[in-house]
Amino acid sequence: MFSSILHQELCGIRDSIKPLLALAPNLHIFGLSTQDTTYQAEVVERLHLPYPILSDVDFALCDALKLPTFEAAGMKLMKRHTLLIIDGVVKSVDYPIFPSHTAAARAVELLKELA
């Protein structure tokens, strides 16, 4: 089950779609997690997310990009971070994100800085 902390992050992004798109009308938003797609689809539906959550259950992307991870309850998980990729180029990496509910506001600020 997604933790309440992750719930705050996902819903914060959901609730900030308008300001994000105002700054970058062609913006594409994706979540990324290590859960399977069935579980992710349920989370997207339950939280009414207007963006997909991509599955990296085998850590292919995570390992290729050397994204930060941690271990909890015997599971390898990704740490919270935001990648701003514009025209196929990574323009900004925001890490660590704490507290998690600030992810959306931080993304807005990063987009303003890049404008």
C-alpha positions as CSV (number, residue, x, y, z in Angstrom):
1,M,0.0,0.0,0.0
2,F,1.2,3.5,-0.8
3,S,2.2,5.4,2.4
4,S,0.4,8.5,3.4
5,I,3.6,10.4,2.6
6,L,3.6,9.2,-1.0
7,H,-0.2,9.9,-1.1
8,Q,0.6,13.5,-0.1
9,E,3.2,13.8,-2.9
10,L,1.0,12.2,-5.6
11,C,-2.0,14.3,-4.7
12,G,0.1,17.5,-4.4
13,I,1.2,17.1,-7.9
14,R,-2.4,16.3,-9.0
15,D,-3.6,19.4,-7.3
16,S,-0.9,21.6,-8.9
17,I,-1.5,20.6,-12.5
18,K,-2.9,24.0,-13.5
19,P,0.1,26.1,-12.2
20,L,2.5,23.5,-13.7
21,L,0.8,23.6,-17.1
22,A,0.6,27.4,-17.0
23,L,4.4,27.5,-16.8
24,A,5.0,24.7,-19.3
25,P,1.9,24.0,-21.5
26,N,3.5,21.0,-23.2
27,L,4.5,19.4,-19.9
28,H,4.1,15.7,-19.5
29,I,3.9,14.4,-15.9
30,F,4.6,10.8,-14.9
31,G,5.0,9.1,-11.6
32,L,7.6,6.3,-11.3
33,S,7.5,3.5,-8.8
34,T,8.6,-0.1,-8.4
35,Q,5.2,-1.6,-7.9
36,D,3.5,-3.6,-10.7
37,T,1.2,-1.9,-13.2
38,T,-2.0,-3.5,-11.7
39,Y,-1.3,-1.9,-8.4
40,Q,-0.4,1.4,-10.0
41,A,-3.6,1.5,-12.0
42,E,-5.6,1.1,-8.8
43,V,-3.7,4.0,-7.2
44,V,-4.2,6.2,-10.2
45,E,-7.9,5.5,-10.1
46,R,-8.3,5.8,-6.3
47,L,-6.5,9.1,-6.1
48,H,-8.0,10.4,-9.4
49,L,-4.5,11.2,-10.8
50,P,-4.5,12.9,-14.2
51,Y,-1.1,11.4,-15.0
52,P,0.1,7.8,-15.2
53,I,2.5,6.0,-12.8
54,L,5.1,4.1,-14.7
55,S,6.4,0.7,-13.4
56,D,10.1,0.1,-12.9
57,V,9.6,-3.2,-11.0
58,D,12.9,-4.5,-12.2
59,F,14.8,-1.2,-11.5
60,A,15.9,-0.9,-15.1
61,L,15.5,2.8,-15.4
62,C,16.4,3.4,-11.7
63,D,19.7,1.5,-12.2
64,A,20.5,3.0,-15.6
65,L,20.1,6.6,-14.3
66,K,21.6,5.7,-10.9
67,L,18.5,7.1,-9.1
68,P,18.7,7.1,-5.3
69,T,17.2,4.1,-3.5
70,F,16.8,2.8,0.0
71,E,15.8,-0.4,1.8
72,A,12.8,-0.7,4.0
73,A,11.1,-3.8,5.3
74,G,13.3,-5.9,3.1
75,M,12.3,-4.1,0.0
76,K,14.4,-1.9,-2.3
77,L,12.5,1.4,-3.0
78,M,13.3,4.6,-4.8
79,K,13.8,7.8,-2.9
80,R,11.6,10.8,-3.8
81,H,13.0,13.0,-6.5
82,T,11.9,15.1,-9.4
83,L,13.5,15.1,-12.9
84,L,12.6,18.0,-15.2
85,I,13.3,16.8,-18.7
86,I,12.8,19.3,-21.5
87,D,13.0,18.3,-25.2
88,G,14.7,15.1,-24.1
89,V,17.4,16.8,-22.0
90,V,17.5,16.5,-18.2
91,K,17.4,20.2,-17.1
92,S,17.0,19.7,-13.4
93,V,17.2,17.1,-10.7
94,D,15.5,17.9,-7.4
95,Y,16.6,15.6,-4.6
96,P,16.0,15.0,-1.8
97,I,12.4,16.0,-1.6
98,F,11.4,16.6,2.0
99,P,8.8,17.0,3.2
100,S,7.1,15.1,0.4
101,H,4.1,17.5,0.2
102,T,6.5,20.2,-1.2
103,A,7.2,18.3,-4.4
104,A,4.7,20.2,-6.5
105,A,5.6,23.7,-5.2
106,R,9.3,22.9,-5.8
107,A,8.5,21.7,-9.3
108,V,6.7,25.0,-10.0
109,E,9.7,27.0,-8.7
110,L,12.1,24.9,-10.8
111,L,10.0,25.6,-13.9
112,K,10.0,29.3,-13.1
113,E,13.8,29.2,-12.8
114,L,14.2,27.5,-16.2
115,A,11.8,29.9,-18.0
